[in-house]
Amino acid sequence: MTNVETMLHRVRPDLLAMKPSALRAFDEEVSAIPGIIKLTLGEPDFNTPEHIKQAGIRSIEQNHTHYPQAAGIPALREAAAGFLNEKYRLHYTPEEIIVTVGATEAIWASLGALIQPGDKVIVPIPAWGLYMNVIELLGATPVFIDTEPDGYELNPEKLRAVLDENGDSVRALVLNFPNNPTGKTLRRPKLQAIANVLKDYPVFAIADEVYSELTFGEPHVSLAELLPEQTLLLNGVSKSHAMTGWRIGVIAGAQPIIDQVFKFHQASVTSAAYPMEDAAVEAFTAGKDDGREMAQDYEKRGRFLYQALVDLGFDVVEPEGAFYLYCKVPAWLNEDDATFCRRLAYEAQVAVSAGTAFGPSGKNHFRISYASSLADLKEAARRIGVYLDKRRAE
């Protein structure tokens, strides 16, 4: 055994056991396939609006290239509070906002500030795999509630039963809506029922609402409106303003709690980058409705692809927000989700994501990101149809 191998065994065992993102690994693999249509990653295909890009350029020209305040520049904290308050009937002050390095760091900082080894965190599944990774790295245990039997919505009665069964060991619930990967969201009556359950328990709600501006039909309702004292609200500009690469997220919560979350954030990253924060000020103010314009286009694409896949015989969750479709692998193919996705990519040149990346309930499902041009989506649907006909003829 070499010295490096010896030292590798001194690395945390839970980190050694953790696998890199299967979604990104598969995306990188299939990128080399000639003519591939990639419907894998949750990446808006819009460019960042020009007025936001210009705000970032002005920031650099004004030499805003030094350390900003750790919790975020005052202008951005004020802009984020104003955006959330106006859009979602909330009442945050700038002091109740932390600016993070994307919503990813917001998840890490929120859970990191709350969880101790041995705790349990409730995660309705299917869900983005990062939640489970962070929970486990913090020494806690995810407790899953499978939402498929309830139309991919968290059932309040099942939530209460899990809370009662696990008692004081439950520290938090992670709730993502509109949801990645299903595209489902929670409307006010169901969300109120969930809030009514949570009020009876000393449990935090980590509400990941980063797709809030990409809600179809009825306006988005935030859990923070219904449960302000227990909720840590996560949001940002990545999805709403096509700013994934700018890495700006926010955490909002009651100040006594947010003050503690700030300590974890500061110890993790110090701060987000100054020019990115200046650009986000522009997004939350002059660009406050940019996301709604994008949402209209996403909805058209989602409706088209949903119907196209239903016509091909797929069992598909009807989208209500974000830019994802969640589908079952046809039983007659007699193969798991990973095999289906790999064959579809190599034989039909259409790349989608295997459902097992989103928790145990994702077996034999797959996710399609329709953040792509309508022309690509039409061609992808055509190729999938040809592929299925070929498989039936085998």
C-alpha positions in Angstrom: 0.0 0.0 0.0 1.4 3.4 -1.0 1.5 6.3 1.4 -1.3 8.0 -0.5 -3.5 4.9 -0.1 -2.6 4.8 3.6 -3.6 8.5 4.0 -6.8 7.9 2.0 -8.0 5.5 4.7 -7.7 8.4 7.1 -10.4 10.4 5.2 -13.8 10.4 6.7 -15.5 7.0 6.0 -18.8 8.6 5.2 -17.2 10.8 2.6 -15.4 7.8 1.1 -18.6 6.0 0.8 -20.4 8.9 -0.9 -20.6 8.8 -4.6 -20.2 11.9 -6.8 -23.4 13.2 -8.4 -24.7 10.5 -10.7 -26.6 13.1 -12.6 -23.6 15.1 -13.5 -21.5 12.0 -14.2 -24.1 10.7 -16.6 -24.5 14.2 -18.2 -20.7 14.4 -18.8 -20.6 10.9 -20.2 -23.4 11.3 -22.7 -22.1 14.8 -23.8 -19.6 12.9 -26.1 -22.4 11.2 -28.1 -22.7 12.8 -31.5 -26.0 14.6 -32.0 -27.2 14.0 -28.4 -30.2 16.1 -27.2 -29.5 16.6 -23.5 -32.5 16.9 -21.2 -30.6 16.2 -18.1 -29.4 19.1 -15.9 -31.6 21.7 -14.3 -30.0 24.5 -16.2 -32.2 27.3 -17.7 -31.5 27.6 -21.4 -32.2 31.4 -21.3 -29.3 33.8 -21.0 -29.2 36.1 -18.0 -31.2 39.3 -18.9 -29.0 42.0 -20.4 -29.8 44.6 -17.8 -28.5 42.2 -15.1 -25.3 41.5 -16.9 -24.7 45.2 -17.3 -25.1 45.6 -13.5 -22.4 43.0 -13.0 -20.1 44.8 -15.5 -20.7 48.2 -13.8 -19.8 46.5 -10.4 -16.4 45.4 -11.7 -15.8 48.8 -13.3 -16.5 50.4 -10.0 -13.9 48.2 -8.4 -16.4 46.3 -6.3 -13.9 43.5 -6.1 -13.1 43.4 -2.4 -14.8 41.5 0.5 -18.4 42.4 0.8 -20.2 42.1 4.2 -20.4 38.5 5.1 -24.2 38.4 5.3 -24.4 40.2 2.0 -24.2 43.8 0.9 -27.0 45.9 2.5 -28.5 46.8 -0.8 -28.9 43.1 -1.7 -30.4 42.1 1.6 -32.9 45.0 1.3 -33.7 44.1 -2.3 -34.1 40.4 -1.5 -36.4 41.2 1.5 -38.4 43.5 -0.7 -38.8 40.9 -3.5 -39.9 38.1 -1.1 -42.3 40.4 0.8 -43.9 41.8 -2.4 -44.2 38.5 -4.2 -45.2 36.1 -1.4 -46.9 38.2 1.3 -44.0 38.0 3.7 -42.6 40.4 6.2 -38.8 40.1 6.3 -36.4 42.8 7.3 -33.0 43.0 5.6 -31.5 41.8 8.9 -33.4 38.5 8.4 -31.7 37.8 5.1 -28.4 36.0 4.5 -26.9 36.0 1.0 -25.3 32.7 0.1 -23.2 31.1 -2.7 -26.2 29.8 -4.5 -29.1 27.9 -3.1 -26.7 24.9 -2.6 -24.8 26.7 0.1 -28.1 27.9 1.5 -29.1 24.2 2.0 -25.7 23.5 3.6 -25.8 26.5 5.9 -29.4 26.0 7.0 -29.1 22.3 7.8 -25.6 22.8 9.2 -26.8 25.3 11.7 -29.6 23.1 12.9 -28.5 19.5 12.8 -26.4 17.5 15.3 -25.2 13.9 14.9 -28.0 11.5 15.7 -30.8 13.8 14.6 -33.4 12.9 12.0 -34.6 15.0 9.1 -37.8 14.3 7.2 -37.4 14.3 3.4 -40.5 13.8 1.2 -39.3 11.8 -1.9 -38.6 12.0 -4.7 -36.2 14.8 -3.9 -32.9 16.4 -5.1 -30.1 14.1 -3.9 -28.1 16.9 -2.3 -30.5 17.0 0.7 -29.7 13.5 1.6 -25.9 13.9 1.1 -25.8 17.0 3.4 -27.9 15.3 6.0 -25.7 12.3 6.1 -22.5 14.3 6.1 -23.8 16.1 9.2 -24.2 12.8 11.0 -28.0 12.8 10.8 -30.4 10.3 9.2 -33.0 11.2 6.5 -36.5 9.8 7.1 -38.3 9.4 3.9 -42.0 9.9 3.1 -42.9 8.5 -0.3 -45.2 11.0 -2.0 -46.1 8.9 -5.0 -49.2 7.3 -3.5 -50.6 10.8 -2.7 -50.1 12.3 -6.2 -46.5 13.4 -5.4 -47.7 15.8 -2.7 -46.8 15.5 1.0 -49.7 14.0 2.9 -50.3 15.9 6.2 -51.5 12.8 8.0 -48.5 10.8 7.0 -46.3 13.7 8.1 -47.9 13.7 11.5 -47.5 10.0 11.9 -43.8 10.2 11.1 -43.4 13.0 13.6 -45.2 11.1 16.3 -43.2 7.9 15.5 -39.8 9.6 15.7 -40.4 12.1 18.5 -37.8 14.6 19.6 -35.1 13.1 17.3 -36.7 14.9 14.3 -35.0 18.3 14.0 -36.3 19.4 10.6 -38.4 18.8 7.5 -37.0 19.6 4.1 -39.8 20.7 1.7 -39.1 21.6 -1.9 -41.8 23.1 -4.1 -42.2 23.5 -7.0 -40.5 20.2 -6.8 -37.4 18.8 -8.4 -37.8 16.2 -10.0 -41.7 16.0 -10.3 -42.6 19.6 -11.2 -45.5 19.4 -8.7 -46.1 22.2 -6.3 -48.2 22.8 -3.1 -51.3 25.0 -3.4 -52.5 27.0 -0.4 -55.0 24.5 1.1 -52.5 21.6 1.2 -49.7 23.9 2.4 -51.9 25.2 5.2 -52.7 21.6 6.3 -48.9 20.9 6.4 -48.3 24.1 8.4 -51.0 23.2 10.8 -49.3 19.9 11.5 -45.9 21.4 11.9 -47.2 24.0 14.4 -47.7 21.2 16.9 -44.0 20.2 16.9 -40.7 21.9 17.7 -39.4 21.2 14.2 -37.8 23.5 11.6 -39.1 23.6 8.1 -36.4 24.1 5.5 -38.5 25.5 2.6 -36.5 25.3 -0.7 -38.6 27.5 -2.9 -36.0 28.4 -5.5 -38.4 27.6 -8.3 -41.1 29.8 -6.9 -41.2 32.2 -9.8 -41.6 29.3 -12.2 -45.0 28.3 -10.9 -47.8 27.7 -13.5 -51.4 28.8 -13.0 -52.0 30.0 -9.4 -49.3 32.2 -7.8 -46.8 30.6 -5.6 -47.6 30.5 -1.8 -44.7 30.4 0.5 -44.6 28.2 3.6 -43.0 31.2 5.3 -46.3 33.1 5.1 -48.1 30.3 7.0 -45.3 29.3 9.4 -42.9 32.2 9.8 -41.4 31.3 13.1 -40.4 27.8 12.2 -39.5 28.3 8.5 -36.1 28.9 7.0 -36.9 30.0 3.5 -34.4 29.3 0.7 -34.5 31.1 -2.6 -32.3 32.9 -5.1 -31.8 34.1 -8.7 -30.4 30.9 -10.3 -33.7 29.6 -11.8 -35.9 32.7 -11.8 -33.4 34.9 -13.6 -31.3 32.3 -15.5 -28.3 33.1 -13.3 -27.0 29.6 -12.3 -23.4 30.6 -12.8 -23.6 33.7 -10.8 -24.1 31.7 -7.6 -26.4 33.9 -5.5 -29.0 32.4 -3.1 -30.7 33.7 0.0 -31.8 32.4 3.3 -34.6 34.2 5.1 -35.9 33.5 8.7 -36.7 35.0 12.0 -33.7 37.0 13.2 -32.8 35.0 16.3 -32.6 31.9 14.1 -30.9 33.6 11.2 -28.3 35.0 13.4 -27.2 31.5 14.2 -27.3 30.4 10.6 -25.1 33.3 9.8 -22.3 31.9 11.9 -22.3 28.7 10.0 -22.4 30.6 6.7 -19.5 32.8 7.6 -17.4 29.9 8.8 -18.1 28.1 5.5 -17.6 30.6 2.7 -17.1 34.1 4.3 -19.3 35.7 1.6 -20.6 35.6 -1.9 -18.8 37.6 -4.6 -19.4 41.4 -4.7 -20.1 41.8 -8.5 -22.5 38.9 -8.3 -24.3 40.5 -5.4 -24.6 43.8 -7.3 -26.1 42.0 -10.3 -28.6 40.2 -8.0 -29.7 43.6 -6.7 -30.7 44.5 -10.2 -32.5 41.1 -10.6 -34.5 41.5 -7.4 -35.5 45.1 -8.2 -35.6 46.2 -11.9 -35.8 42.5 -12.9 -38.3 41.4 -10.3 -40.7 40.0 -13.0 -38.1 38.5 -15.4 -38.9 35.0 -14.1 -42.6 35.2 -14.9 -41.8 35.8 -18.5 -39.6 32.8 -18.6 -42.2 30.8 -16.8 -44.7 31.4 -19.5 -42.3 29.8 -22.0 -41.5 26.9 -19.7 -45.2 26.2 -19.3 -45.8 26.0 -23.0 -42.8 23.6 -23.4 -43.9 21.5 -20.5 -47.5 21.2 -21.8 -46.2 20.1 -25.2 -43.8 17.5 -23.9 -46.2 16.2 -21.3 -48.9 15.5 -23.9 -46.3 14.1 -26.4 -45.1 11.6 -23.8 -48.6 10.6 -22.7 -49.4 10.0 -26.3 -46.4 7.7 -26.5 -47.8 5.7 -23.6 -45.7 7.0 -20.7 -47.1 7.5 -17.2 -46.1 11.2 -16.6 -46.7 13.6 -13.7 -48.4 16.7 -15.0 -46.2 19.7 -14.4 -47.2 22.6 -12.2 -43.9 24.5 -12.0 -40.1 24.4 -12.5 -39.1 22.7 -15.8 -39.2 19.0 -15.1 -41.3 16.0 -16.1 -41.2 12.9 -14.0 -42.0 9.7 -15.8 -42.2 5.9 -15.2 -40.1 3.6 -17.3 -42.7 1.5 -19.3 -43.1 -1.9 -17.5 -43.0 -3.8 -20.8 -39.4 -2.8 -21.3 -38.5 -4.9 -18.3 -35.5 -2.8 -17.3 -34.5 -0.5 -14.5 -34.2 3.3 -14.9 -30.4 3.4 -15.3 -30.6 0.8 -18.1 -33.4 2.7 -19.8 -31.6 6.0 -19.6 -28.3 4.6 -20.9 -30.0 2.8 -23.9 -32.1 5.8 -24.8 -28.9 8.0 -24.8 -26.8 5.7 -26.9 -29.5 4.3 -29.2 -31.8 7.3 -29.6 -29.4 10.2 -28.8 -31.8 11.6 -26.1 -30.4 12.0 -22.6 -32.6 12.0 -19.5 -31.9 11.4 -15.8 -32.4 8.2 -13.9 -34.9 8.4 -11.1 -32.8 6.6 -8.5 -30.8 9.9 -8.2 -33.8 11.3 -6.4 -34.1 8.8 -3.6 -35.3 5.2 -3.2 -38.8 5.8 -4.6 -37.2 6.9 -7.9 -36.5 3.3 -9.0 -37.9 2.7 -12.4 -38.6 6.4 -13.0 -36.7 9.1 -15.0 -36.7 12.9 -15.1 -36.7 15.1 -18.2 -35.6 18.7 -18.0 -37.5 20.7 -20.6 -35.3 23.8 -20.2 -34.5 23.4 -23.9 -35.8 24.8 -27.1 -39.2 23.7 -28.3 -37.5 22.4 -31.5 -35.2 20.2 -29.5 -38.2 18.9 -27.4 -40.2 18.1 -30.5 -37.2 16.2 -32.0 -36.6 14.4 -28.7 -40.2 13.3 -28.6 -39.9 12.0 -32.1 -36.7 10.1 -31.4 -38.2 8.5 -28.2 -41.2 7.4 -30.3 -39.0 5.8 -32.9 -36.9 4.1 -30.1 -40.0 2.6 -28.5 -41.2 1.3 -31.8 -37.8 -0.3 -32.3 -37.9 -1.9 -28.9 -41.4 -3.3 -29.4 -40.2 -4.9 -32.6 -37.3 -6.7 -31.0 
